[in-house]
């Protein structure tokens, strides 16, 4: 029988509240009830996500949601619970080392399945970084005496991500409309309460041995935030990379995120890649999707990624010193054929802008109004009054028909700003957005660009409905 989502949430939050008030006395029993409750919550959330997302074929995130939560054995030592995010376990005679603990709503099931496959104590849990989908199951794994290893920047990254959670949630949900309306408020699903016991800073790796297996935790900041670490098994030559490489390998990195996190430091990223190249991995196990094998081919790809970012970085510096502005550089700088990489995740033009602003900050030095909180849109109503909305839309259409959708959109901003209605203007806006979307699909297939354009089209459609 299907119980309504809200009712089921109600039952589960009552259960969760009972747990947090300590009504279940025995520690072990408490833990297992908590796990079962969390698994129920997770199943409902999963069902809902799959439902909301059905029919979606374009979005990379959609593929992740449909990955079954199941165990795979990668080698005699390495097990993985798959899902939106993987939970990886390296098993030894003295216990298990866990690398990333998955998305909160899937983590309980991952924990149970791994516990059944390779039971044993958990002396170490390692979080590749502080994002929700990598720390969600920490509470299910941490035992008395478990060391939680993170990068030294982890507490600060988690602090700011938690402080900005409403803002980030809104942005994520705009791009990924299948997400729940609000962040979960049920005890063990709440983000941002992790307390690492071992911090790895940007110097030497943290090394330890367990059950005869050697482990090295390497700082690799840069690609997915300032607090990235990778786990290296020197004897097996296996690298657990978290999100360092993003959802695809190889690819141009997401130095900037459209959802609006802190800018990532390009030089840090290049140095981290140097570190990984020096290790010479034969297998990379990312925390999303499948392991990557390939010896020499792996190394070639790693070098190409490093050289591509270095190339873009140096071209931005040269352009800045030549007095070029950021828009010009966004158009000019392109990867040479030998460094061509997928831009599905990070776009080179946005990397250019991020690097420019990382070094030069927000003041672009070309207008006075940039210094004050009065944007160009403050006089859009004047423009419309002087030129007439119909004339502006006419001119916008001319641009769009001539293959210049962005010039068209600028003019339409003036007409449609502040929620002003104009049927033909909205239609022209839709046409311009469709053109950009088609181009995005035919060229870089960048998932964030596609998600953004689809959001703007949905928004335009709903304004057209409102306008009647
Ligand atoms: Zn992730």
Boltz pocket constraint, residues with backbone or C-beta under 6 A from the ligand:
constraints:
  - pocket:
      binder: B
      contacts: [[A, 85], [A, 131], [A, 133], [A, 134], [A, 243], [A, 287], [A, 288]]
      max_distance: 6.0
